[in-house]
Amino acid sequence: MADKLVADKHVRYILMAEKKKESFESVVMDHLRMNGAYWGLTTLDLLDKLGSVSAVSGGFAGNTGHDPHVIYTLSAVQILALFDKLSILDVQKVSSYIAGLQNKDGSFSGDMWGEVDTRFSYIAICCLSILKCLDKINVKKAVDYIVSCKNLDGGFGCTPGAESHARQIFCCVGALAITGNLHHVDKDLLGWWLCERQDYESGGLNGRPEKLPDVCYSWWVLSSLIMIDRVHWIEKGKLVKFILDCQDMDNGGISDNPKDAVDIFHTYFGVAGLSLLEYPGVKTIDPAYALPVHVINRILFTK
């Protein structure tokens, strides 16, 4: 059982410096491209090791030659934000692309093909907020659409009537927090639903009823609980132990649960969860923007 965070090994795992002499870019190619770069780089920043890699410029598709998508656009903006390189963006062009994905009912499509999901609502709002361009969309309609996806259990789904899921709840609560509309959330009802995601024996969190605990929900659930001021309703110590037990103590990295192989996705969410739990030695992450607080402060409080 692990009783501490082996941060140095997680850094080596992300950089693949121990056993493989590959570039950081080639490593993240195996982890959903642009998203992998965001997960890895944010983890390094939380562990105060961002200087271990060279700055990357980012892009708006998952890889060279792929179609653009709002998901990868946010990842690109987040990467540039980490390195304080947002100035290289054509902000008007990027913000216009995102704004053009808003539908008449206030929802957002992910790309030109028209799939609608509350994930895309959050992504659009988060990205435009970072770029200081929220005025390019109809925020009221965007909020109204998100509220229409609220369920009787207090949670939110991907579309109106869809079941509540911790990931979608983060997206909806995060978007409402960024736009100053958390009054639409029934905090006690939602807080209860989120707290029921904690497994009594392992201390880990799941994403919906009757599912196994998974390290990634240390982010999805905790961030929402913090935004609605109900994080004190869970047993933090047991969750910390669950995350630490999911580490590869020899080679670094964090897995979804103690018996599985590590990957960069769960390494990021594990470290991000520890950040939300105020674990010693880990920088503070913003629960709405999913970036280190010092990065968000630099962006939002400078002209």
N, C-alpha and C positions, 0 to 999 in steps of 0.2 A: 504494500500500500504506500502511496506517495503522501508525503507530509509537507512538501514545498514545491514551488514552481521552478523547474529547471530551465530558466529563461535562456541561458547561453546555448543550450542544446536546441531549443526551439529556433533561435536565430540561425544556427548552423543548418538546421533542417530546412528552413526556408531558402537559405542561400545555397544549399547543397554543397557546402564547402568541405564537408568531412570526407565524402567518398567519391563525389563526382565533380569534375572541373568543368561544369557547364555554366553558361551565362544565366543571369537571373531571368532574362527574357525567355530563354528556352525552357527553363523549369516551369514557369507559369503557363506555358503553352499547353501543358498537360492538365491544367486546372481552369478550364473555361476562359482562357485568354485574358481579356480585359478584366473580368471579375477576379481572376486569380491574382493578377497584379495588384488590384485594390486590396484584397484580403491579406496578401503577403506584406505589402508595404505598410498598411495600417498596423498590422501586428508588430512590425519592426519599430514603428514610431511609438506605439504604446510601451514597448520594451526599451525605448530610448536608444535604438540602434539603426535609425533610418539612414545614418551616414555610412552604413555598411554597403550601400549600393549606389550606383550612379543614377542621376535623375533621368526619368523617361518622359517623353512628351505626351504619350497617350493618343487615343483616337476615338472614333465614334461607332465603330463596328467591332465585332468580337475578334476579328482578325483581318489581315490584308485581303481585300477583294470580297469581303462579306458585305451584306446589306446593313445599313445603319439601323440601330434599335435604341429605344430610350434607355434600356437597361445598361447597355455598354456606354452610352453617352454619359450617364451619371458616373459610371466607374471611371471614365476618362477624366471627368471634371474633378472627382474625388482625388485621383492620383495627382493631378496638377495642383490641387489645393494643398496636398501634403507637402509638395516641394515648393510652394509659394510661386507657382508658375502660371497662374490663371491669366496673367497678362498676355500670354502668347495666343490665347484664344480669340477668335472672332466672335465676341460675345453676342453681338446682334444676330449673327447667322445661327449660332447654336441655340439661342433663346427662341428665335423664330421657328426653328425646326421643332422644338419641343412644344411651343404654343400651338403650332399647326396640327398637333396630334390630339388636341382637345375636341371632343364631340359636342353636339348641340345640347345634350343632357348634362354636360359638365364632366362626364367621364373622360378617360384618356385611352387611346389606342397605343399599343407598344411600338407599332411601326406602320408602314403603308398598307399592310394586309388587314388591319382593323381589329385584331384581338383586343378585348376590353378586360381590364382587371384592376382592382384597387391597388395592386402593386404599382401599376403604371401611374396612378394618381399620385401616390407618395413620391415616386421617382421624379415625376415632372415638377412637383411642388418643391421637393428638396433641392433639385438641380437649379431651378429658377431662383430659389432663395439664395443659394450660394453665389449665383451670378448677379444677384440683386435686380432681378427682372420679373418678379411676381406680377407686376402690373401688366404684363403682356398676355395674361390669361384672365378668364372670368373666375376669380377666386370664390365668389359666392356660389356659383353653379358647381364648382369643383367640390366645395364643402357639402352642398346639398346632396350631391351624388353619393359621397362617402357616407353621409348620415343615412341615406336610403338603404345602405348595405348593413345597417345595424340590426342585430337579431334580438329576440326576446330574452336570451341568456346574457345580454350585455355585450356580446362579442360582435365581430364583423366578419363578413365573408368576402369572396373575390368579386361577387356581383350581388345584386339584390336577391335575397332568398337563399343564397348559398350558405353552407354550414360555417360556423365560427371556427377559426383556426388561428393559432398563436402568431404565425407569420403575417397573416392578413390583418390581425389586430394591431401588430406593430405598425404596419404600413398605414392603417387608418388613423390610429392614435398619433403616430408621428406627423402625419400630414395635418391633423387638427391642431397639434401642438405648435407646429411651425407657423400656421396661419392664425394662431390665437383663438381657436375655436374648441378648446377642450370642454367647454360648458355643455357640449352635445353628448358627452360621455357620462353614463351612469357609473360613477367611479366605484361605488361599493359593490354593485352587481358585477361589473367587469372584474374588479379586484378579486372577488370571490371565485369567479370562473378561472382566472389566471392562477390563483393560489392552489386550486384543486389540481393543477398540472404537476405538482410536486409529488414524486414517488416517496412514500413513507420510509421504505427500507433503504434505497440507494441515495435519496436526497436529490436525484436528478429531476429534470423537468421534461414533460412531453408537450406535444403540440395540440393535442385534442384528446378527448376521453378514450380510454382503452388502448392507448398506444404506449410503446416503450419509451423510457427516458432517453434523451439524446442531448449531447453537449450543445448543439446549435441553439436549443431552446433556452439555454442560459442567457442568450442574447435576446431572442424574440420575446420571451416572457418577462425577463427582468427589466428590460428597457421600458416596456409598457407599464409595468408596476411602478417604476420610478416616475414616469411622466404623469401618472395619476395619483402619486403619493401614497401607494399601498405596498411598497416593497417590504415594509416591516411585518407584513402578514405571512412571510415564508420563513423557513429555517435556513438562514444564510450559511451557517457553519456546515450543515450537511451538504449544501450545494457546492461549496468550496471544495469539500472532500471529494465529491463526485467528479468534479472537473480535474482535480489533481490526480485522481486515480486513472484518468483516461490518458495520461501522458505516456509516451515512450521514453522511459528513463535513461535508455542507452543512446538512442539516436536522435531524440527530440521529436517534436510534433505531438498533436493531440487528436484523439479519435472520437467517434460519436459515443462510444461506450467503452468500458475497460477491456473488452475482449476483442475489439476490432482494430484494423490497421489505421494508422494516422493519415491525415491528408491536410492540405493547406486550408480548406474550407472550415473544418472543425478546429484547426489550430487558431485561426482568427477568432471564431466565435467563443472558443474557450478562454482565450486571453481577454477578449472584450467582456465576457461575463465576469471574469476576475476583476477587471477594471471597475465594472458597475458595483461589485461587491467590496470595493476599496481595498483590494489585496495589496500588501506592501510591495513597493518597487515597480508597480504598473501605473502608468500615467492614466489620468482621468479621461474617459470617453464621453462624448455627448450622446445622451440616449435618443435624441430625435434625429440628429444628423449622421450618426454612426461614424464620426471622425473624432480624433483627439480634441479635447476642449480648447487647447492652446491654438489649434488650427482654426476652429470656428471663431474664436475670439479675434484672431488676427483678421479674418475675413469680414465679420459682421461689424466690428468696431473700428474699422479703418475706412477712409473715404476711397 
